[in-house]
C-alpha cells in the first residue's frame, strides 16, 4: 500500500476548538506530528520534551502533548508531537491504533 492522505480534525483537550488537516498516514511514524504553530493556535501547550530518531538517523528533541483527534466522526485523545516546520501533517501509528 502506498502513502496516502486522510482528513482528521485536531482539537484542544477541552474539545472547544478544532482544525481540519489532511495528514499523511505513516505507519512507520510512532506519533501524530503536526506544526507547532497549529497546535499552539488551538491552545495546546507542550507537556514534555522527548528525543526522537528521524529516518536519517539524526536525533532531535521535540515537545509533545495531548490533543483530541476526530476521524470519521469518532473522537479520541492522542499524543501529538510539535513539529518545528510548517507543512508537517503526519498521522502516526499510535493514533491509528487508538481508533482501531
C-alpha positions in Angstrom: 0.0 0.0 0.0 1.4 3.4 -1.0 1.3 6.6 1.1 -1.9 8.4 1.2 -3.5 11.4 3.0 -6.6 11.3 5.2 -8.6 14.2 6.7 -8.5 14.5 10.5 -9.8 17.2 12.9 -7.3 18.1 15.7 -8.7 19.8 18.7 -7.7 21.2 22.1 -8.1 18.8 25.1 -11.3 20.6 26.1 -12.9 20.0 22.7 -13.6 23.7 22.2 -11.5 24.4 19.0 -10.7 22.2 16.0 -8.9 22.5 12.8 -9.1 20.0 9.8 -5.9 18.9 8.3 -5.0 16.4 5.5 -2.5 14.2 7.2 -0.1 11.7 5.6 -0.9 8.3 7.0 2.5 6.9 8.1 2.5 3.6 10.0 6.3 4.0 10.3 5.8 7.1 12.4 5.0 6.4 16.1 3.1 9.6 16.9 1.0 12.1 15.1 3.1 15.1 14.2 1.7 18.5 13.4 3.1 22.0 13.0 3.8 23.6 16.4 2.1 26.8 15.2 -1.1 24.9 14.6 -1.1 23.2 18.0 -0.3 26.5 19.8 -3.1 28.3 17.8 -5.5 25.7 19.2 -4.3 26.4 22.7 -2.5 23.1 23.1 0.5 23.6 25.4 3.6 21.2 25.4 3.6 18.8 28.4 7.1 17.5 28.0 10.1 17.1 25.6 11.3 13.8 24.2 14.1 12.6 22.0 13.1 11.2 18.6 15.2 9.4 16.0 14.5 10.5 12.5 14.5 8.4 9.3 18.0 9.7 8.5 19.2 8.6 12.0 19.5 12.1 13.4 18.2 12.6 17.0 16.1 15.6 17.8 14.4 16.8 20.9 10.8 17.8 20.4 7.8 18.9 22.5 4.7 16.7 22.9 1.3 16.9 24.4 -2.3 15.5 24.2 -4.9 16.7 21.7 -8.2 15.4 20.6 -8.4 13.7 17.2 -11.6 13.3 15.3 -11.7 10.8 12.4 -14.9 9.9 10.6 -16.9 11.3 13.4 -15.1 9.3 16.2 -13.2 11.2 18.9 -10.1 10.0 20.8 -7.4 11.7 22.9 -3.9 11.2 21.4 -0.3 12.1 21.8 0.9 14.8 19.3 4.4 16.0 18.5 5.1 19.7 17.9 6.9 19.8 14.5 9.3 22.7 14.1 8.4 23.1 10.4 5.2 24.1 8.7 3.5 21.6 6.4 4.2 18.6 8.6 1.0 16.7 8.9 1.6 13.0 9.9 -0.9 10.6 11.2 1.1 8.1 13.3 0.7 4.5 14.4 -0.4 5.3 18.0 -3.3 7.4 16.8 -4.3 4.8 14.2 -4.3 2.1 16.9 -6.4 4.3 19.2 -9.0 4.3 16.5 -8.8 0.6 16.0 
